[in-house]
Amino acid sequence: MRTSDGNHDVNVTFKRASLIVAVSLGLGVLFNILFFDKALGISMPIFTLVGLGSLWALSRRYNAAIPKPAMLMAIPLLFFSTMVFVRASGFITFLNVIVSLYLAALMLHMVYRPRLRQYVLRDYLGLPIIQLVSYLKGARRTVGEVVGMRQFVRKHERFPQVVRGIALAVPLLLLFTALFASADLVFRRYVDDVFSLHIDGELVWRLVIIAVVAFVGSGVFTYLLRKPDMQLAESNNEEGGSLKLGHVETTILFGSLNGLFALFIGVQLA
């Protein structure tokens, strides 16, 4: 019986995560259509309306009640996003965009803390950072559920160490590769041959924008749909998760650098 209940919970979680990612990808595509290589204008209120509609639809779908004060915050949010279309001044437009983003973050924060009277100055100033961290954690969790990474990580304990090692090694490899290429023409020719792929830059940027918007959007929706008791459990599970370099990370880091140095020396000997 426990196994069937566990499988049911996993299926429900997977379906919810899949729907969140699908909606977020749709918003990413819409963002790309409305904003890529276009001046800010009517696109801002349109995207705001679609985003709010998506929040409302998902909250209704999963019975995530939104407090009335948080819902009322949508009114000034729509006002300032519409002012981006109304006012043509560059500085005024910049202020309207910043205020719109802040009000959106505040509205989501009020889902769990709806009483603004309890807020102090520190809450208002730290709100963007707090919300961004919450979105990134939620997005990582939701995307991981969809692609099966959470189950994979549970079965392979060293996988996060491998990922951290690669993440540390790649920037250093690129740095030293650029230095070696600037110091030796022959090595530079080899590097140019390896990286001489003809890629459409505009297509790459469009895909990157879609991915970033979808990732942040999935984090926003995950933040909205999570339950207060789940927040405490998640925070407890993530305590002590500070970055520590172990044997796997250092092996990948120094092994890849040694390989690059050996390759450069081999080119010099040849």
Phi and psi in degrees as GROMACS dihedral restraints (atoms count N, CA, C in turn):
[ dihedral_restraints ]
;  ai    aj    ak    al  type     phi  dphi    fc
    3     4     5     6     1   -63.1    20    10
    4     5     6     7     1   -38.0    20    10
    6     7     8     9     1   -63.9    20    10
    7     8     9    10     1   -42.9    20    10
    9    10    11    12     1   -65.9    20    10
   10    11    12    13     1   -39.9    20    10
   12    13    14    15     1   -64.0    20    10
   13    14    15    16     1   -40.5    20    10
   15    16    17    18     1   -64.4    20    10
   16    17    18    19     1   -41.7    20    10
   18    19    20    21     1   -65.4    20    10
   19    20    21    22     1   -38.0    20    10
   21    22    23    24     1   -62.9    20    10
   22    23    24    25     1   -43.6    20    10
   24    25    26    27     1   -63.0    20    10
   25    26    27    28     1   -40.6    20    10
   27    28    29    30     1   -64.4    20    10
   28    29    30    31     1   -41.6    20    10
   30    31    32    33     1   -65.0    20    10
   31    32    33    34     1   -41.5    20    10
   33    34    35    36     1   -63.6    20    10
   34    35    36    37     1   -44.2    20    10
   36    37    38    39     1   -63.0    20    10
   37    38    39    40     1   -41.4    20    10
   39    40    41    42     1   -65.5    20    10
   40    41    42    43     1   -42.2    20    10
   42    43    44    45     1   -64.7    20    10
   43    44    45    46     1   -42.3    20    10
   45    46    47    48     1   -64.9    20    10
   46    47    48    49     1   -43.6    20    10
   48    49    50    51     1   -63.5    20    10
   49    50    51    52     1   -38.7    20    10
   51    52    53    54     1   -64.9    20    10
   52    53    54    55     1   -41.5    20    10
   54    55    56    57     1   -65.5    20    10
   55    56    57    58     1   -41.0    20    10
   57    58    59    60     1   -61.4    20    10
   58    59    60    61     1   -45.8    20    10
   60    61    62    63     1   -65.4    20    10
   61    62    63    64     1   -39.3    20    10
   63    64    65    66     1   -63.1    20    10
   64    65    66    67     1   -46.4    20    10
   66    67    68    69     1   -63.1    20    10
   67    68    69    70     1   -40.3    20    10
   69    70    71    72     1   -65.7    20    10
   70    71    72    73     1   -39.4    20    10
   72    73    74    75     1   -64.3    20    10
   73    74    75    76     1   -38.3    20    10
   75    76    77    78     1   -61.9    20    10
   76    77    78    79     1   -41.2    20    10
   78    79    80    81     1   -66.2    20    10
   79    80    81    82     1   -35.9    20    10
   81    82    83    84     1   -63.5    20    10
   82    83    84    85     1   -42.7    20    10
   84    85    86    87     1   -64.5    20    10
   85    86    87    88     1   -43.5    20    10
   87    88    89    90     1   -62.4    20    10
   88    89    90    91     1   -42.9    20    10
   90    91    92    93     1   -59.3    20    10
   91    92    93    94     1   -41.4    20    10
   93    94    95    96     1   -63.6    20    10
   94    95    96    97     1   -40.6    20    10
   96    97    98    99     1   -68.9    20    10
   97    98    99   100     1   -40.9    20    10
   99   100   101   102     1   -79.4    20    10
  100   101   102   103     1   -34.4    20    10
  102   103   104   105     1  -114.0    20    10
  103   104   105   106     1   -23.4    20    10
  105   106   107   108     1   -67.1    20    10
  106   107   108   109     1   121.6    20    10
  108   109   110   111     1    57.8    20    10
  109   110   111   112     1    33.3    20    10
  111   112   113   114     1  -133.5    20    10
  112   113   114   115     1   150.1    20    10
  114   115   116   117     1   -75.0    20    10
  115   116   117   118     1   148.8    20    10
  117   118   119   120     1   -66.8    20    10
  118   119   120   121     1   139.7    20    10
  120   121   122   123     1  -173.0    20    10
  121   122   123   124     1  -123.7    20    10
  123   124   125   126     1   -64.0    20    10
  124   125   126   127     1   -19.0    20    10
  126   127   128   129     1   -62.5    20    10
  127   128   129   130     1   -32.1    20    10
  129   130   131   132     1   -65.0    20    10
  130   131   132   133     1   -53.8    20    10
  132   133   134   135     1   -65.8    20    10
  133   134   135   136     1   -31.8    20    10
  135   136   137   138     1   -63.3    20    10
  136   137   138   139     1   -48.1    20    10
  138   139   140   141     1   -65.4    20    10
  139   140   141   142     1   -37.1    20    10
  141   142   143   144     1   -63.1    20    10
  142   143   144   145     1   -43.1    20    10
  144   145   146   147     1   -63.6    20    10
  145   146   147   148     1   -43.9    20    10
  147   148   149   150     1   -65.3    20    10
  148   149   150   151     1   -40.3    20    10
  150   151   152   153     1   -63.5    20    10
  151   152   153   154     1   -44.9    20    10
  153   154   155   156     1   -64.3    20    10
  154   155   156   157     1   -38.6    20    10
  156   157   158   159     1   -63.0    20    10
  157   158   159   160     1   -38.6    20    10
  159   160   161   162     1   -66.3    20    10
  160   161   162   163     1   -41.7    20    10
  162   163   164   165     1   -60.0    20    10
  163   164   165   166     1   -46.2    20    10
  165   166   167   168     1   -64.3    20    10
  166   167   168   169     1   -42.6    20    10
  168   169   170   171     1   -65.5    20    10
  169   170   171   172     1   -43.3    20    10
  171   172   173   174     1   -68.1    20    10
  172   173   174   175     1   -37.9    20    10
  174   175   176   177     1   -64.5    20    10
  175   176   177   178     1   -37.5    20    10
  177   178   179   180     1   -69.9    20    10
  178   179   180   181     1   -37.9    20    10
  180   181   182   183     1   -63.9    20    10
  181   182   183   184     1   -37.3    20    10
  183   184   185   186     1  -113.1    20    10
  184   185   186   187     1    19.1    20    10
  186   187   188   189     1    54.5    20    10
  187   188   189   190     1    40.7    20    10
  189   190   191   192     1   -95.3    20    10
  190   191   192   193     1    99.7    20    10
  192   193   194   195     1   -67.8    20    10
  193   194   195   196     1   131.8    20    10
  195   196   197   198     1  -103.6    20    10
  196   197   198   199     1   120.8    20    10
  198   199   200   201     1   -59.0    20    10
  199   200   201   202     1   152.2    20    10
  201   202   203   204     1   -60.1    20    10
  202   203   204   205     1   -41.5    20    10
  204   205   206   207     1   -59.4    20    10
  205   206   207   208     1   -36.4    20    10
  207   208   209   210     1   -68.8    20    10
  208   209   210   211     1   -39.0    20    10
  210   211   212   213     1   -65.6    20    10
  211   212   213   214     1   -37.6    20    10
  213   214   215   216     1   -66.1    20    10
  214   215   216   217     1   -25.2    20    10
  216   217   218   219     1   -65.4    20    10
  217   218   219   220     1   -17.0    20    10
  219   220   221   222     1   -66.8    20    10
  220   221   222   223     1   -23.8    20    10
  222   223   224   225     1   -66.4    20    10
  223   224   225   226     1   -55.2    20    10
  225   226   227   228     1   -65.0    20    10
  226   227   228   229     1   -28.8    20    10
  228   229   230   231     1   -62.4    20    10
  229   230   231   232     1   -46.0    20    10
  231   232   233   234     1   -65.7    20    10
  232   233   234   235     1   -35.5    20    10
  234   235   236   237     1   -62.5    20    10
  235   236   237   238     1   -51.2    20    10
  237   238   239   240     1   -70.5    20    10
  238   239   240   241     1   -33.2    20    10
  240   241   242   243     1   -68.0    20    10
  241   242   243   244     1   -33.3    20    10
  243   244   245   246     1   -71.0    20    10
  244   245   246   247     1   -33.2    20    10
  246   247   248   249     1   -64.6    20    10
  247   248   249   250     1   -22.0    20    10
  249   250   251   252     1   -61.4    20    10
  250   251   252   253     1   -35.1    20    10
  252   253   254   255     1   -79.7    20    10
  253   254   255   256     1   -32.8    20    10
  255   256   257   258     1   -77.7    20    10
  256   257   258   259     1   -46.5    20    10
  258   259   260   261     1   -95.5    20    10
  259   260   261   262     1   133.6    20    10
  261   262   263   264     1   -98.1    20    10
  262   263   264   265     1    -7.7    20    10
  264   265   266   267     1   -64.7    20    10
  265   266   267   268     1   133.8    20    10
  267   268   269   270     1   -62.5    20    10
  268   269   270   271     1   -44.7    20    10
  270   271   272   273     1   -67.8    20    10
  271   272   273   274     1   -41.7    20    10
  273   274   275   276     1   -63.6    20    10
  274   275   276   277     1   -39.7    20    10
  276   277   278   279     1   -62.1    20    10
  277   278   279   280     1   -42.3    20    10
  279   280   281   282     1   -60.2    20    10
  280   281   282   283     1   -45.6    20    10
  282   283   284   285     1   -63.9    20    10
  283   284   285   286     1   -40.7    20    10
  285   286   287   288     1   -63.0    20    10
  286   287   288   289     1   -39.6    20    10
  288   289   290   291     1   -65.9    20    10
  289   290   291   292     1   -45.3    20    10
  291   292   293   294     1   -62.0    20    10
  292   293   294   295     1   -44.7    20    10
  294   295   296   297     1   -65.0    20    10
  295   296   297   298     1   -38.7    20    10
  297   298   299   300     1   -63.1    20    10
  298   299   300   301     1   -44.5    20    10
  300   301   302   303     1   -63.5    20    10
  301   302   303   304     1   -41.0    20    10
  303   304   305   306     1   -66.6    20    10
  304   305   306   307     1   -42.1    20    10
  306   307   308   309     1   -65.1    20    10
  307   308   309   310     1   -35.2    20    10
  309   310   311   312     1   -64.2    20    10
  310   311   312   313     1   -44.0    20    10
  312   313   314   315     1   -64.2    20    10
  313   314   315   316     1   -40.5    20    10
  315   316   317   318     1   -65.3    20    10
  316   317   318   319     1   -39.6    20    10
  318   319   320   321     1   -62.1    20    10
  319   320   321   322     1   -43.8    20    10
  321   322   323   324     1   -66.6    20    10
  322   323   324   325     1   -38.3    20    10
  324   325   326   327     1   -64.4    20    10
  325   326   327   328     1   -32.7    20    10
  327   328   329   330     1   -74.1    20    10
  328   329   330   331     1    -9.4    20    10
  330   331   332   333     1   -60.8    20    10
  331   332   333   334     1   -36.2    20    10
  333   334   335   336     1  -107.1    20    10
  334   335   336   337     1   -16.3    20    10
  336   337   338   339     1  -133.8    20    10
  337   338   339   340     1    77.2    20    10
  339   340   341   342     1   -75.2    20    10
  340   341   342   343     1   -15.8    20    10
  342   343   344   345     1   -90.5    20    10
  343   344   345   346     1   105.1    20    10
  345   346   347   348     1   -67.0    20    10
  346   347   348   349     1   -22.1    20    10
  348   349   350   351     1   -64.7    20    10
  349   350   351   352     1   -24.0    20    10
  351   352   353   354     1   -83.7    20    10
  352   353   354   355     1    -7.5    20    10
  354   355   356   357     1   -78.9    20    10
  355   356   357   358     1   144.0    20    10
  357   358   359   360     1  -115.4    20    10
  358   359   360   361     1   176.0    20    10
  360   361   362   363     1   -58.6    20    10
  361   362   363   364     1   -37.3    20    10
  363   364   365   366     1   -62.6    20    10
  364   365   366   367     1   -35.2    20    10
  366   367   368   369     1   -65.2    20    10
  367   368   369   370     1   -42.4    20    10
  369   370   371   372     1   -68.7    20    10
  370   371   372   373     1   -41.4    20    10
  372   373   374   375     1   -71.5    20    10
  373   374   375   376     1   -37.9    20    10
  375   376   377   378     1   -87.9    20    10
  376   377   378   379     1    -0.4    20    10
  378   379   380   381     1   -57.9    20    10
  379   380   381   382     1   -48.4    20    10
  381   382   383   384     1   -58.9    20    10
  382   383   384   385     1   -43.1    20    10
  384   385   386   387     1   -68.2    20    10
  385   386   387   388     1   -44.3    20    10
  387   388   389   390     1   -60.7    20    10
  388   389   390   391     1   -45.4    20    10
  390   391   392   393     1   -65.5    20    10
  391   392   393   394     1   -42.0    20    10
  393   394   395   396     1   -61.7    20    10
  394   395   396   397     1   -43.8    20    10
  396   397   398   399     1   -61.8    20    10
  397   398   399   400     1   -42.3    20    10
  399   400   401   402     1   -63.4    20    10
  400   401   402   403     1   -41.3    20    10
  402   403   404   405     1   -63.8    20    10
  403   404   405   406     1   -44.4    20    10
  405   406   407   408     1   -64.4    20    10
  406   407   408   409     1   -41.4    20    10
  408   409   410   411     1   -63.5    20    10
  409   410   411   412     1   -44.2    20    10
  411   412   413   414     1   -64.9    20    10
  412   413   414   415     1   -40.8    20    10
  414   415   416   417     1   -64.5    20    10
  415   416   417   418     1   -43.1    20    10
  417   418   419   420     1   -60.7    20    10
  418   419   420   421     1   -40.0    20    10
  420   421   422   423     1   -68.2    20    10
  421   422   423   424     1   -45.4    20    10
  423   424   425   426     1   -69.7    20    10
  424   425   426   427     1   -47.5    20    10
  426   427   428   429     1   -62.4    20    10
  427   428   429   430     1   -36.7    20    10
  429   430   431   432     1   -63.1    20    10
  430   431   432   433     1   -36.4    20    10
  432   433   434   435     1   -65.8    20    10
  433   434   435   436     1   -39.3    20    10
  435   436   437   438     1   -68.8    20    10
  436   437   438   439     1   -45.9    20    10
  438   439   440   441     1   -87.1    20    10
  439   440   441   442     1     1.7    20    10
  441   442   443   444     1    77.4    20    10
  442   443   444   445     1    15.3    20    10
  444   445   446   447     1   -71.3    20    10
  445   446   447   448     1   -32.4    20    10
  447   448   449   450     1   -65.4    20    10
  448   449   450   451     1   -42.3    20    10
  450   451   452   453     1   -67.1    20    10
  451   452   453   454     1   -36.8    20    10
  453   454   455   456     1   -65.8    20    10
  454   455   456   457     1   -40.8    20    10
  456   457   458   459     1   -66.0    20    10
  457   458   459   460     1   -37.9    20    10
  459   460   461   462     1   -62.8    20    10
  460   461   462   463     1   -34.5    20    10
  462   463   464   465     1   -82.7    20    10
  463   464   465   466     1   -26.7    20    10
  465   466   467   468     1  -121.6    20    10
  466   467   468   469     1    95.9    20    10
  468   469   470   471     1   -66.5    20    10
  469   470   471   472     1   -27.7    20    10
  471   472   473   474     1   -86.0    20    10
  472   473   474   475     1    -5.2    20    10
  474   475   476   477     1   -59.8    20    10
  475   476   477   478     1   -46.1    20    10
  477   478   479   480     1   -59.6    20    10
  478   479   480   481     1   -33.8    20    10
  480   481   482   483     1   -66.4    20    10
  481   482   483   484     1   -39.5    20    10
  483   484   485   486     1   -63.8    20    10
  484   485   486   487     1   -42.4    20    10
  486   487   488   489     1   -63.4    20    10
  487   488   489   490     1   -43.6    20    10
  489   490   491   492     1   -63.4    20    10
  490   491   492   493     1   -40.0    20    10
  492   493   494   495     1   -63.2    20    10
  493   494   495   496     1   -42.2    20    10
  495   496   497   498     1   -66.3    20    10
  496   497   498   499     1   -41.5    20    10
  498   499   500   501     1   -63.2    20    10
  499   500   501   502     1   -33.4    20    10
  501   502   503   504     1   -77.0    20    10
  502   503   504   505     1   -34.1    20    10
  504   505   506   507     1   -77.6    20    10
  505   506   507   508     1   -37.1    20    10
  507   508   509   510     1   -59.7    20    10
  508   509   510   511     1   -49.3    20    10
  510   511   512   513     1   -60.6    20    10
  511   512   513   514     1   -40.5    20    10
  513   514   515   516     1   -67.3    20    10
  514   515   516   517     1   -38.0    20    10
  516   517   518   519     1   -62.8    20    10
  517   518   519   520     1   -43.2    20    10
  519   520   521   522     1   -64.0    20    10
  520   521   522   523     1   -40.7    20    10
  522   523   524   525     1   -62.5    20    10
  523   524   525   526     1   -51.5    20    10
  525   526   527   528     1   -69.2    20    10
  526   527   528   529     1   -31.8    20    10
  528   529   530   531     1   -63.3    20    10
  529   530   531   532     1   -42.2    20    10
  531   532   533   534     1   -64.9    20    10
  532   533   534   535     1   -40.0    20    10
  534   535   536   537     1   -65.1    20    10
  535   536   537   538     1   -44.7    20    10
  537   538   539   540     1   -65.5    20    10
  538   539   540   541     1   -38.1    20    10
  540   541   542   543     1   -66.9    20    10
  541   542   543   544     1   -34.8    20    10
  543   544   545   546     1   -75.0    20    10
  544   545   546   547     1   -20.9    20    10
  546   547   548   549     1   -91.0    20    10
  547   548   549   550     1   -21.5    20    10
  549   550   551   552     1  -138.9    20    10
  550   551   552   553     1   124.6    20    10
  552   553   554   555     1   -69.0    20    10
  553   554   555   556     1   -36.3    20    10
  555   556   557   558     1   -65.3    20    10
  556   557   558   559     1   -45.1    20    10
  558   559   560   561     1   -64.1    20    10
  559   560   561   562     1   -35.6    20    10
  561   562   563   564     1   -64.5    20    10
  562   563   564   565     1   -38.4    20    10
  564   565   566   567     1   -63.6    20    10
  565   566   567   568     1   -41.1    20    10
  567   568   569   570     1   -62.4    20    10
  568   569   570   571     1   -41.5    20    10
  570   571   572   573     1   -64.7    20    10
  571   572   573   574     1   -42.0    20    10
  573   574   575   576     1   -62.9    20    10
  574   575   576   577     1   -37.1    20    10
  576   577   578   579     1   -66.0    20    10
  577   578   579   580     1   -36.2    20    10
  579   580   581   582     1   -71.3    20    10
  580   581   582   583     1   -40.4    20    10
  582   583   584   585     1  -102.4    20    10
  583   584   585   586     1    18.1    20    10
  585   586   587   588     1   -86.4    20    10
  586   587   588   589     1    52.1    20    10
  588   589   590   591     1   -93.5    20    10
  589   590   591   592     1   134.7    20    10
  591   592   593   594     1   -90.3    20    10
  592   593   594   595     1   105.3    20    10
  594   595   596   597     1  -119.7    20    10
  595   596   597   598     1   137.2    20    10
  597   598   599   600     1   -70.1    20    10
  598   599   600   601     1   110.0    20    10
  600   601   602   603     1   -61.0    20    10
  601   602   603   604     1   -40.1    20    10
  603   604   605   606     1   -63.8    20    10
  604   605   606   607     1   -40.8    20    10
  606   607   608   609     1   -63.4    20    10
  607   608   609   610     1   -40.9    20    10
  609   610   611   612     1   -61.9    20    10
  610   611   612   613     1   -45.8    20    10
  612   613   614   615     1   -64.2    20    10
  613   614   615   616     1   -39.0    20    10
  615   616   617   618     1   -62.7    20    10
  616   617   618   619     1   -43.1    20    10
  618   619   620   621     1   -66.2    20    10
  619   620   621   622     1   -38.5    20    10
  621   622   623   624     1   -63.8    20    10
  622   623   624   625     1   -43.1    20    10
  624   625   626   627     1   -63.1    20    10
  625   626   627   628     1   -44.7    20    10
  627   628   629   630     1   -60.3    20    10
  628   629   630   631     1   -43.9    20    10
  630   631   632   633     1   -64.3    20    10
  631   632   633   634     1   -42.9    20    10
  633   634   635   636     1   -65.9    20    10
  634   635   636   637     1   -47.0    20    10
  636   637   638   639     1   -63.3    20    10
  637   638   639   640     1   -41.4    20    10
  639   640   641   642     1   -65.7    20    10
  640   641   642   643     1   -38.4    20    10
  642   643   644   645     1   -66.0    20    10
  643   644   645   646     1   -47.0    20    10
  645   646   647   648     1   -65.1    20    10
  646   647   648   649     1   -41.0    20    10
  648   649   650   651     1   -62.2    20    10
  649   650   651   652     1   -40.5    20    10
  651   652   653   654     1   -64.7    20    10
  652   653   654   655     1   -33.9    20    10
  654   655   656   657     1   -67.5    20    10
  655   656   657   658     1   -39.0    20    10
  657   658   659   660     1   -64.0    20    10
  658   659   660   661     1   -47.2    20    10
  660   661   662   663     1   -66.7    20    10
  661   662   663   664     1   -37.0    20    10
  663   664   665   666     1   -64.1    20    10
  664   665   666   667     1   -40.9    20    10
  666   667   668   669     1   -61.7    20    10
  667   668   669   670     1   -40.0    20    10
  669   670   671   672     1   -69.0    20    10
  670   671   672   673     1   -38.5    20    10
  672   673   674   675     1   -90.5    20    10
  673   674   675   676     1    -9.8    20    10
  675   676   677   678     1   -73.9    20    10
  676   677   678   679     1   155.9    20    10
  678   679   680   681     1   -97.3    20    10
  679   680   681   682     1   152.5    20    10
  681   682   683   684     1   -56.3    20    10
  682   683   684   685     1   -39.0    20    10
  684   685   686   687     1   -68.6    20    10
  685   686   687   688     1   -28.9    20    10
  687   688   689   690     1   -69.7    20    10
  688   689   690   691     1   -32.4    20    10
  690   691   692   693     1   -61.5    20    10
  691   692   693   694     1   -43.5    20    10
  693   694   695   696     1   -65.5    20    10
  694   695   696   697     1   -41.8    20    10
  696   697   698   699     1   -65.3    20    10
  697   698   699   700     1   -40.3    20    10
  699   700   701   702     1   -66.6    20    10
  700   701   702   703     1   -39.8    20    10
  702   703   704   705     1   -66.4    20    10
  703   704   705   706     1   -36.3    20    10
  705   706   707   708     1   -69.1    20    10
  706   707   708   709     1   -36.1    20    10
  708   709   710   711     1   -70.4    20    10
  709   710   711   712     1   -26.1    20    10
  711   712   713   714     1   -96.8    20    10
  712   713   714   715     1     0.4    20    10
  714   715   716   717     1   -70.0    20    10
  715   716   717   718     1   145.5    20    10
  717   718   719   720     1    77.0    20    10
  718   719   720   721     1    12.5    20    10
  720   721   722   723     1   -90.4    20    10
  721   722   723   724     1    32.0    20    10
  723   724   725   726     1   -69.3    20    10
  724   725   726   727     1   154.9    20    10
  726   727   728   729     1   -73.3    20    10
  727   728   729   730     1   119.8    20    10
  729   730   731   732     1  -130.3    20    10
  730   731   732   733     1   130.4    20    10
  732   733   734   735     1   -85.3    20    10
  733   734   735   736     1   120.9    20    10
  735   736   737   738     1  -107.2    20    10
  736   737   738   739     1  -165.9    20    10
  738   739   740   741     1   -64.6    20    10
  739   740   741   742     1   -39.2    20    10
  741   742   743   744     1   -65.4    20    10
  742   743   744   745     1   -46.9    20    10
  744   745   746   747     1   -62.3    20    10
  745   746   747   748     1   -47.1    20    10
  747   748   749   750     1   -66.2    20    10
  748   749   750   751     1   -35.0    20    10
  750   751   752   753     1   -64.0    20    10
  751   752   753   754     1   -45.3    20    10
  753   754   755   756     1   -65.1    20    10
  754   755   756   757     1   -43.6    20    10
  756   757   758   759     1   -63.1    20    10
  757   758   759   760     1   -57.4    20    10
  759   760   761   762     1   -74.7    20    10
  760   761   762   763     1   -29.0    20    10
  762   763   764   765     1   -65.9    20    10
  763   764   765   766     1   -42.7    20    10
  765   766   767   768     1   -68.2    20    10
  766   767   768   769     1   -39.4    20    10
  768   769   770   771     1   -65.6    20    10
  769   770   771   772     1   -41.3    20    10
  771   772   773   774     1   -62.6    20    10
  772   773   774   775     1   -37.7    20    10
  774   775   776   777     1   -64.2    20    10
  775   776   777   778     1   -40.3    20    10
  777   778   779   780     1   -65.6    20    10
  778   779   780   781     1   -43.2    20    10
  780   781   782   783     1   -63.0    20    10
  781   782   783   784     1   -40.9    20    10
  783   784   785   786     1   -64.5    20    10
  784   785   786   787     1   -37.9    20    10
  786   787   788   789     1   -64.5    20    10
  787   788   789   790     1   -42.3    20    10
  789   790   791   792     1   -65.3    20    10
  790   791   792   793     1   -42.0    20    10
  792   793   794   795     1   -65.4    20    10
  793   794   795   796     1   -37.9    20    10
  795   796   797   798     1   -62.7    20    10
  796   797   798   799     1   -39.7    20    10
  798   799   800   801     1   -63.3    20    10
  799   800   801   802     1   -41.5    20    10
  801   802   803   804     1   -64.1    20    10
  802   803   804   805     1   -41.8    20    10
  804   805   806   807     1   -65.4    20    10
  805   806   807   808     1   -36.9    20    10
